[in-house]
Amino acid sequence: MAEITIDTDKCDNCGDCTDVCPMEVLILVDGKLTINDPDECSYCETCVDMCPNECITIGD
């Protein structure tokens, strides 16, 4: 299972990561970034690369 960490102090909920997540693990709920189902994460780190605020980390 992937451990996805979002630094909420840095995150401005722009949604850039949700747009590129192929597994739809990261979603916006009521305008706030939410982890939907971490078990589905493919560890591609596209969200990490896309985040303009460098607030997402993925580890195992």
PDB file with SEQRES, HELIX, SHEET and CRYST1 records, atoms N, CA, C and O in Angstrom:
SEQRES   1 A   60  MET ALA GLU ILE THR ILE ASP THR ASP LYS CYS ASP ASN          
SEQRES   2 A   60  CYS GLY ASP CYS THR ASP VAL CYS PRO MET GLU VAL LEU          
SEQRES   3 A   60  ILE LEU VAL ASP GLY LYS LEU THR ILE ASN ASP PRO ASP          
SEQRES   4 A   60  GLU CYS SER TYR CYS GLU THR CYS VAL ASP MET CYS PRO          
SEQRES   5 A   60  ASN GLU CYS ILE THR ILE GLY ASP                              
HELIX    1 AA1 ASP A   16  VAL A   20  1                                   5    
HELIX    2 AA2 PRO A   38  GLU A   40  5                                   3    
HELIX    3 AA3 THR A   46  MET A   50  1                                   5    
SHEET    1 AA1 2 GLU A   3  ILE A   6  0                                        
SHEET    2 AA1 2 ILE A  56  GLY A  59 -1                                        
SHEET    1 AA2 2 LEU A  26  VAL A  29  0                                        
SHEET    2 AA2 2 LYS A  32  ILE A  35 -1                                        
CRYST1    1.000    1.000    1.000  90.00  90.00  90.00 P 1           1          
ATOM      1  N   MET A   1       0.836  -1.184   0.000  1.00  0.00           N  
ATOM      2  CA  MET A   1       0.000   0.000   0.000  1.00  0.00           C  
ATOM      3  C   MET A   1       0.879   1.245   0.000  1.00  0.00           C  
ATOM      4  O   MET A   1       1.844   1.336   0.760  1.00  0.00           O  
ATOM      5  N   ALA A   2       0.549   2.174  -0.832  1.00  0.00           N  
ATOM      6  CA  ALA A   2       1.311   3.412  -0.923  1.00  0.00           C  
ATOM      7  C   ALA A   2       0.971   4.326   0.247  1.00  0.00           C  
ATOM      8  O   ALA A   2      -0.180   4.417   0.673  1.00  0.00           O  
ATOM      9  N   GLU A   3       1.979   4.987   0.745  1.00  0.00           N  
ATOM     10  CA  GLU A   3       1.742   6.003   1.757  1.00  0.00           C  
ATOM     11  C   GLU A   3       1.856   7.350   1.056  1.00  0.00           C  
ATOM     12  O   GLU A   3       2.944   7.774   0.666  1.00  0.00           O  
ATOM     13  N   ILE A   4       0.732   8.002   0.906  1.00  0.00           N  
ATOM     14  CA  ILE A   4       0.678   9.298   0.248  1.00  0.00           C  
ATOM     15  C   ILE A   4       0.536  10.351   1.324  1.00  0.00           C  
ATOM     16  O   ILE A   4      -0.363  10.283   2.162  1.00  0.00           O  
ATOM     17  N   THR A   5       1.425  11.321   1.296  1.00  0.00           N  
ATOM     18  CA  THR A   5       1.395  12.384   2.288  1.00  0.00           C  
ATOM     19  C   THR A   5       1.194  13.714   1.585  1.00  0.00           C  
ATOM     20  O   THR A   5       1.859  14.021   0.596  1.00  0.00           O  
ATOM     21  N   ILE A   6       0.269  14.495   2.112  1.00  0.00           N  
ATOM     22  CA  ILE A   6      -0.001  15.827   1.581  1.00  0.00           C  
ATOM     23  C   ILE A   6       0.309  16.839   2.671  1.00  0.00           C  
ATOM     24  O   ILE A   6      -0.272  16.800   3.756  1.00  0.00           O  
ATOM     25  N   ASP A   7       1.222  17.737   2.373  1.00  0.00           N  
ATOM     26  CA  ASP A   7       1.541  18.816   3.310  1.00  0.00           C  
ATOM     27  C   ASP A   7       0.462  19.883   3.143  1.00  0.00           C  
ATOM     28  O   ASP A   7       0.520  20.702   2.226  1.00  0.00           O  
ATOM     29  N   THR A   8      -0.512  19.863   4.034  1.00  0.00           N  
ATOM     30  CA  THR A   8      -1.660  20.762   3.911  1.00  0.00           C  
ATOM     31  C   THR A   8      -1.289  22.231   4.104  1.00  0.00           C  
ATOM     32  O   THR A   8      -2.036  23.122   3.700  1.00  0.00           O  
ATOM     33  N   ASP A   9      -0.135  22.482   4.720  1.00  0.00           N  
ATOM     34  CA  ASP A   9       0.321  23.868   4.871  1.00  0.00           C  
ATOM     35  C   ASP A   9       0.776  24.439   3.528  1.00  0.00           C  
ATOM     36  O   ASP A   9       0.669  25.644   3.301  1.00  0.00           O  
ATOM     37  N   LYS A  10       1.280  23.587   2.643  1.00  0.00           N  
ATOM     38  CA  LYS A  10       1.752  24.020   1.330  1.00  0.00           C  
ATOM     39  C   LYS A  10       0.673  23.926   0.247  1.00  0.00           C  
ATOM     40  O   LYS A  10       0.692  24.686  -0.721  1.00  0.00           O  
ATOM     41  N   CYS A  11      -0.266  22.991   0.415  1.00  0.00           N  
ATOM     42  CA  CYS A  11      -1.265  22.712  -0.624  1.00  0.00           C  
ATOM     43  C   CYS A  11      -2.286  23.840  -0.728  1.00  0.00           C  
ATOM     44  O   CYS A  11      -2.867  24.265   0.270  1.00  0.00           O  
ATOM     45  N   ASP A  12      -2.496  24.318  -1.965  1.00  0.00           N  
ATOM     46  CA  ASP A  12      -3.510  25.352  -2.184  1.00  0.00           C  
ATOM     47  C   ASP A  12      -4.740  24.780  -2.907  1.00  0.00           C  
ATOM     48  O   ASP A  12      -5.585  25.529  -3.399  1.00  0.00           O  
ATOM     49  N   ASN A  13      -4.826  23.436  -2.963  1.00  0.00           N  
ATOM     50  CA  ASN A  13      -5.976  22.745  -3.557  1.00  0.00           C  
ATOM     51  C   ASN A  13      -6.237  23.177  -4.998  1.00  0.00           C  
ATOM     52  O   ASN A  13      -7.387  23.351  -5.403  1.00  0.00           O  
ATOM     53  N   CYS A  14      -5.166  23.347  -5.766  1.00  0.00           N  
ATOM     54  CA  CYS A  14      -5.295  23.806  -7.153  1.00  0.00           C  
ATOM     55  C   CYS A  14      -5.890  22.729  -8.063  1.00  0.00           C  
ATOM     56  O   CYS A  14      -6.511  23.047  -9.077  1.00  0.00           O  
ATOM     57  N   GLY A  15      -5.700  21.448  -7.700  1.00  0.00           N  
ATOM     58  CA  GLY A  15      -6.252  20.358  -8.495  1.00  0.00           C  
ATOM     59  C   GLY A  15      -5.357  19.865  -9.614  1.00  0.00           C  
ATOM     60  O   GLY A  15      -5.753  18.966 -10.357  1.00  0.00           O  
ATOM     61  N   ASP A  16      -4.165  20.422  -9.760  1.00  0.00           N  
ATOM     62  CA  ASP A  16      -3.260  19.970 -10.827  1.00  0.00           C  
ATOM     63  C   ASP A  16      -2.956  18.482 -10.686  1.00  0.00           C  
ATOM     64  O   ASP A  16      -2.906  17.762 -11.683  1.00  0.00           O  
ATOM     65  N   CYS A  17      -2.754  18.019  -9.459  1.00  0.00           N  
ATOM     66  CA  CYS A  17      -2.435  16.609  -9.233  1.00  0.00           C  
ATOM     67  C   CYS A  17      -3.625  15.701  -9.548  1.00  0.00           C  
ATOM     68  O   CYS A  17      -3.446  14.590 -10.045  1.00  0.00           O  
ATOM     69  N   THR A  18      -4.819  16.168  -9.262  1.00  0.00           N  
ATOM     70  CA  THR A  18      -6.009  15.349  -9.528  1.00  0.00           C  
ATOM     71  C   THR A  18      -6.235  15.194 -11.025  1.00  0.00           C  
ATOM     72  O   THR A  18      -6.751  14.171 -11.477  1.00  0.00           O  
ATOM     73  N   ASP A  19      -5.853  16.196 -11.784  1.00  0.00           N  
ATOM     74  CA  ASP A  19      -6.023  16.148 -13.239  1.00  0.00           C  
ATOM     75  C   ASP A  19      -5.131  15.106 -13.893  1.00  0.00           C  
ATOM     76  O   ASP A  19      -5.484  14.559 -14.938  1.00  0.00           O  
ATOM     77  N   VAL A  20      -3.970  14.821 -13.287  1.00  0.00           N  
ATOM     78  CA  VAL A  20      -3.009  13.919 -13.918  1.00  0.00           C  
ATOM     79  C   VAL A  20      -2.946  12.532 -13.287  1.00  0.00           C  
ATOM     80  O   VAL A  20      -2.284  11.647 -13.830  1.00  0.00           O  
ATOM     81  N   CYS A  21      -3.605  12.322 -12.175  1.00  0.00           N  
ATOM     82  CA  CYS A  21      -3.546  11.024 -11.491  1.00  0.00           C  
ATOM     83  C   CYS A  21      -4.290   9.967 -12.310  1.00  0.00           C  
ATOM     84  O   CYS A  21      -5.515  10.028 -12.420  1.00  0.00           O  
ATOM     85  N   PRO A  22      -3.566   8.997 -12.888  1.00  0.00           N  
ATOM     86  CA  PRO A  22      -4.217   8.006 -13.753  1.00  0.00           C  
ATOM     87  C   PRO A  22      -5.122   7.039 -12.991  1.00  0.00           C  
ATOM     88  O   PRO A  22      -6.011   6.425 -13.581  1.00  0.00           O  
ATOM     89  N   MET A  23      -4.901   6.902 -11.692  1.00  0.00           N  
ATOM     90  CA  MET A  23      -5.674   5.964 -10.890  1.00  0.00           C  
ATOM     91  C   MET A  23      -6.793   6.648 -10.098  1.00  0.00           C  
ATOM     92  O   MET A  23      -7.541   5.988  -9.377  1.00  0.00           O  
ATOM     93  N   GLU A  24      -6.902   7.965 -10.236  1.00  0.00           N  
ATOM     94  CA  GLU A  24      -7.899   8.760  -9.519  1.00  0.00           C  
ATOM     95  C   GLU A  24      -7.816   8.562  -8.003  1.00  0.00           C  
ATOM     96  O   GLU A  24      -8.829   8.489  -7.308  1.00  0.00           O  
ATOM     97  N   VAL A  25      -6.580   8.479  -7.518  1.00  0.00           N  
ATOM     98  CA  VAL A  25      -6.345   8.346  -6.086  1.00  0.00           C  
ATOM     99  C   VAL A  25      -6.512   9.697  -5.397  1.00  0.00           C  
ATOM    100  O   VAL A  25      -7.060   9.780  -4.297  1.00  0.00           O  
ATOM    101  N   LEU A  26      -6.038  10.745  -6.050  1.00  0.00           N  
ATOM    102  CA  LEU A  26      -6.177  12.094  -5.503  1.00  0.00           C  
ATOM    103  C   LEU A  26      -7.385  12.756  -6.146  1.00  0.00           C  
ATOM    104  O   LEU A  26      -7.503  12.821  -7.370  1.00  0.00           O  
ATOM    105  N   ILE A  27      -8.275  13.242  -5.299  1.00  0.00           N  
ATOM    106  CA  ILE A  27      -9.491  13.892  -5.790  1.00  0.00           C  
ATOM    107  C   ILE A  27      -9.753  15.146  -4.976  1.00  0.00           C  
ATOM    108  O   ILE A  27      -9.258  15.290  -3.858  1.00  0.00           O  
ATOM    109  N   LEU A  28     -10.533  16.048  -5.543  1.00  0.00           N  
ATOM    110  CA  LEU A  28     -10.978  17.227  -4.810  1.00  0.00           C  
ATOM    111  C   LEU A  28     -12.387  16.962  -4.303  1.00  0.00           C  
ATOM    112  O   LEU A  28     -13.277  16.608  -5.076  1.00  0.00           O  
ATOM    113  N   VAL A  29     -12.584  17.133  -3.008  1.00  0.00           N  
ATOM    114  CA  VAL A  29     -13.897  16.999  -2.390  1.00  0.00           C  
ATOM    115  C   VAL A  29     -14.200  18.315  -1.700  1.00  0.00           C  
ATOM    116  O   VAL A  29     -13.498  18.725  -0.775  1.00  0.00           O  
ATOM    117  N   ASP A  30     -15.247  18.966  -2.157  1.00  0.00           N  
ATOM    118  CA  ASP A  30     -15.609  20.286  -1.627  1.00  0.00           C  
ATOM    119  C   ASP A  30     -14.432  21.250  -1.657  1.00  0.00           C  
ATOM    120  O   ASP A  30     -14.228  22.041  -0.736  1.00  0.00           O  
ATOM    121  N   GLY A  31     -13.650  21.165  -2.756  1.00  0.00           N  
ATOM    122  CA  GLY A  31     -12.531  22.079  -2.951  1.00  0.00           C  
ATOM    123  C   GLY A  31     -11.287  21.759  -2.147  1.00  0.00           C  
ATOM    124  O   GLY A  31     -10.359  22.566  -2.105  1.00  0.00           O  
ATOM    125  N   LYS A  32     -11.247  20.591  -1.505  1.00  0.00           N  
ATOM    126  CA  LYS A  32     -10.090  20.214  -0.694  1.00  0.00           C  
ATOM    127  C   LYS A  32      -9.493  18.911  -1.223  1.00  0.00           C  
ATOM    128  O   LYS A  32     -10.219  17.953  -1.490  1.00  0.00           O  
ATOM    129  N   LEU A  33      -8.168  18.879  -1.373  1.00  0.00           N  
ATOM    130  CA  LEU A  33      -7.476  17.692  -1.858  1.00  0.00           C  
ATOM    131  C   LEU A  33      -7.658  16.545  -0.874  1.00  0.00           C  
ATOM    132  O   LEU A  33      -7.415  16.687   0.325  1.00  0.00           O  
ATOM    133  N   THR A  34      -8.092  15.397  -1.409  1.00  0.00           N  
ATOM    134  CA  THR A  34      -8.393  14.233  -0.592  1.00  0.00           C  
ATOM    135  C   THR A  34      -7.784  12.995  -1.225  1.00  0.00           C  
ATOM    136  O   THR A  34      -7.729  12.876  -2.449  1.00  0.00           O  
ATOM    137  N   ILE A  35      -7.327  12.074  -0.388  1.00  0.00           N  
ATOM    138  CA  ILE A  35      -6.812  10.798  -0.863  1.00  0.00           C  
ATOM    139  C   ILE A  35      -7.993   9.837  -0.911  1.00  0.00           C  
ATOM    140  O   ILE A  35      -8.584   9.513   0.118  1.00  0.00           O  
ATOM    141  N   ASN A  36      -8.327   9.389  -2.109  1.00  0.00           N  
ATOM    142  CA  ASN A  36      -9.505   8.557  -2.326  1.00  0.00           C  
ATOM    143  C   ASN A  36      -9.270   7.104  -1.930  1.00  0.00           C  
ATOM    144  O   ASN A  36      -9.984   6.580  -1.075  1.00  0.00           O  
ATOM    145  N   ASP A  37      -8.289   6.446  -2.529  1.00  0.00           N  
ATOM    146  CA  ASP A  37      -8.023   5.038  -2.260  1.00  0.00           C  
ATOM    147  C   ASP A  37      -6.535   4.767  -2.458  1.00  0.00           C  
ATOM    148  O   ASP A  37      -6.110   4.447  -3.568  1.00  0.00           O  
ATOM    149  N   PRO A  38      -5.737   4.891  -1.394  1.00  0.00           N  
ATOM    150  CA  PRO A  38      -4.290   4.748  -1.540  1.00  0.00           C  
ATOM    151  C   PRO A  38      -3.855   3.380  -2.054  1.00  0.00           C  
ATOM    152  O   PRO A  38      -2.771   3.261  -2.624  1.00  0.00           O  
ATOM    153  N   ASP A  39      -4.672   2.347  -1.868  1.00  0.00           N  
ATOM    154  CA  ASP A  39      -4.328   1.012  -2.365  1.00  0.00           C  
ATOM    155  C   ASP A  39      -4.252   0.974  -3.888  1.00  0.00           C  
ATOM    156  O   ASP A  39      -3.594   0.102  -4.455  1.00  0.00           O  
ATOM    157  N   GLU A  40      -4.914   1.904  -4.545  1.00  0.00           N  
ATOM    158  CA  GLU A  40      -4.935   1.944  -6.009  1.00  0.00           C  
ATOM    159  C   GLU A  40      -3.741   2.701  -6.602  1.00  0.00           C  
ATOM    160  O   GLU A  40      -3.555   2.700  -7.819  1.00  0.00           O  
ATOM    161  N   CYS A  41      -2.939   3.342  -5.761  1.00  0.00           N  
ATOM    162  CA  CYS A  41      -1.801   4.130  -6.245  1.00  0.00           C  
ATOM    163  C   CYS A  41      -0.810   3.240  -6.983  1.00  0.00           C  
ATOM    164  O   CYS A  41      -0.444   2.171  -6.496  1.00  0.00           O  
ATOM    165  N   SER A  42      -0.377   3.690  -8.166  1.00  0.00           N  
ATOM    166  CA  SER A  42       0.570   2.933  -8.977  1.00  0.00           C  
ATOM    167  C   SER A  42       2.016   3.409  -8.780  1.00  0.00           C  
ATOM    168  O   SER A  42       2.921   2.930  -9.463  1.00  0.00           O  
ATOM    169  N   TYR A  43       2.235   4.336  -7.862  1.00  0.00           N  
ATOM    170  CA  TYR A  43       3.567   4.871  -7.566  1.00  0.00           C  
ATOM    171  C   TYR A  43       4.199   5.577  -8.766  1.00  0.00           C  
ATOM    172  O   TYR A  43       5.424   5.665  -8.848  1.00  0.00           O  
ATOM    173  N   CYS A  44       3.401   6.073  -9.679  1.00  0.00           N  
ATOM    174  CA  CYS A  44       3.957   6.725 -10.866  1.00  0.00           C  
ATOM    175  C   CYS A  44       4.573   8.083 -10.541  1.00  0.00           C  
ATOM    176  O   CYS A  44       5.431   8.572 -11.276  1.00  0.00           O  
ATOM    177  N   GLU A  45       4.136   8.689  -9.443  1.00  0.00           N  
ATOM    178  CA  GLU A  45       4.633   9.981  -8.957  1.00  0.00           C  
ATOM    179  C   GLU A  45       4.363  11.138  -9.912  1.00  0.00           C  
ATOM    180  O   GLU A  45       5.016  12.178  -9.829  1.00  0.00           O  
ATOM    181  N   THR A  46       3.413  10.962 -10.812  1.00  0.00           N  
ATOM    182  CA  THR A  46       3.039  12.048 -11.713  1.00  0.00           C  
ATOM    183  C   THR A  46       2.503  13.231 -10.914  1.00  0.00           C  
ATOM    184  O   THR A  46       2.774  14.385 -11.247  1.00  0.00           O  
ATOM    185  N   CYS A  47       1.754  12.947  -9.875  1.00  0.00           N  
ATOM    186  CA  CYS A  47       1.210  14.013  -9.023  1.00  0.00           C  
ATOM    187  C   CYS A  47       2.328  14.788  -8.338  1.00  0.00           C  
ATOM    188  O   CYS A  47       2.257  16.010  -8.205  1.00  0.00           O  
ATOM    189  N   VAL A  48       3.362  14.066  -7.904  1.00  0.00           N  
ATOM    190  CA  VAL A  48       4.506  14.707  -7.250  1.00  0.00           C  
ATOM    191  C   VAL A  48       5.188  15.661  -8.221  1.00  0.00           C  
ATOM    192  O   VAL A  48       5.525  16.790  -7.862  1.00  0.00           O  
ATOM    193  N   ASP A  49       5.390  15.203  -9.454  1.00  0.00           N  
ATOM    194  CA  ASP A  49       6.045  16.024 -10.474  1.00  0.00           C  
ATOM    195  C   ASP A  49       5.199  17.224 -10.873  1.00  0.00           C  
ATOM    196  O   ASP A  49       5.738  18.284 -11.188  1.00  0.00           O  
ATOM    197  N   MET A  50       3.883  17.068 -10.864  1.00  0.00           N  
ATOM    198  CA  MET A  50       2.978  18.122 -11.319  1.00  0.00           C  
ATOM    199  C   MET A  50       2.721  19.202 -10.261  1.00  0.00           C  
ATOM    200  O   MET A  50       2.421  20.346 -10.602  1.00  0.00           O  
ATOM    201  N   CYS A  51       2.836  18.844  -9.002  1.00  0.00           N  
ATOM    202  CA  CYS A  51       2.478  19.776  -7.926  1.00  0.00           C  
ATOM    203  C   CYS A  51       3.383  21.008  -7.917  1.00  0.00           C  
ATOM    204  O   CYS A  51       4.595  20.884  -7.744  1.00  0.00           O  
ATOM    205  N   PRO A  52       2.802  22.191  -8.103  1.00  0.00           N  
ATOM    206  CA  PRO A  52       3.613  23.408  -8.131  1.00  0.00           C  
ATOM    207  C   PRO A  52       4.139  23.805  -6.751  1.00  0.00           C  
ATOM    208  O   PRO A  52       5.069  24.603  -6.642  1.00  0.00           O  
ATOM    209  N   ASN A  53       3.541  23.246  -5.702  1.00  0.00           N  
ATOM    210  CA  ASN A  53       3.948  23.610  -4.338  1.00  0.00           C  
ATOM    211  C   ASN A  53       4.764  22.538  -3.627  1.00  0.00           C  
ATOM    212  O   ASN A  53       5.112  22.686  -2.456  1.00  0.00           O  
ATOM    213  N   GLU A  54       5.069  21.450  -4.348  1.00  0.00           N  
ATOM    214  CA  GLU A  54       5.865  20.355  -3.813  1.00  0.00           C  
ATOM    215  C   GLU A  54       5.330  19.867  -2.467  1.00  0.00           C  
ATOM    216  O   GLU A  54       6.085  19.714  -1.506  1.00  0.00           O  
ATOM    217  N   CYS A  55       4.025  19.625  -2.412  1.00  0.00           N  
ATOM    218  CA  CYS A  55       3.420  19.238  -1.147  1.00  0.00           C  
ATOM    219  C   CYS A  55       3.046  17.760  -1.071  1.00  0.00           C  
ATOM    220  O   CYS A  55       2.551  17.310  -0.037  1.00  0.00           O  
ATOM    221  N   ILE A  56       3.272  16.987  -2.147  1.00  0.00           N  
ATOM    222  CA  ILE A  56       2.894  15.577  -2.159  1.00  0.00           C  
ATOM    223  C   ILE A  56       4.141  14.710  -2.134  1.00  0.00           C  
ATOM    224  O   ILE A  56       5.085  14.940  -2.891  1.00  0.00           O  
ATOM    225  N   THR A  57       4.139  13.712  -1.260  1.00  0.00           N  
ATOM    226  CA  THR A  57       5.193  12.696  -1.244  1.00  0.00           C  
ATOM    227  C   THR A  57       4.531  11.324  -1.261  1.00  0.00           C  
ATOM    228  O   THR A  57       3.450  11.131  -0.703  1.00  0.00           O  
ATOM    229  N   ILE A  58       5.200  10.375  -1.911  1.00  0.00           N  
ATOM    230  CA  ILE A  58       4.697   9.004  -1.985  1.00  0.00           C  
ATOM    231  C   ILE A  58       5.810   8.066  -1.568  1.00  0.00           C  
ATOM    232  O   ILE A  58       6.929   8.146  -2.076  1.00  0.00           O  
ATOM    233  N   GLY A  59       5.500   7.184  -0.646  1.00  0.00           N  
ATOM    234  CA  GLY A  59       6.466   6.199  -0.187  1.00  0.00           C  
ATOM    235  C   GLY A  59       5.762   4.907   0.145  1.00  0.00           C  
ATOM    236  O   GLY A  59       4.537   4.815   0.059  1.00  0.00           O  
ATOM    237  N   ASP A  60       6.530   3.917   0.522  1.00  0.00           N  
ATOM    238  CA  ASP A  60       5.906   2.651   0.910  1.00  0.00           C  
ATOM    239  C   ASP A  60       6.338   2.232   2.280  1.00  0.00           C  
ATOM    240  O   ASP A  60       5.910   1.187   2.770  1.00  0.00           O  
TER     241      ASP A  60                                                      
END                                                                             
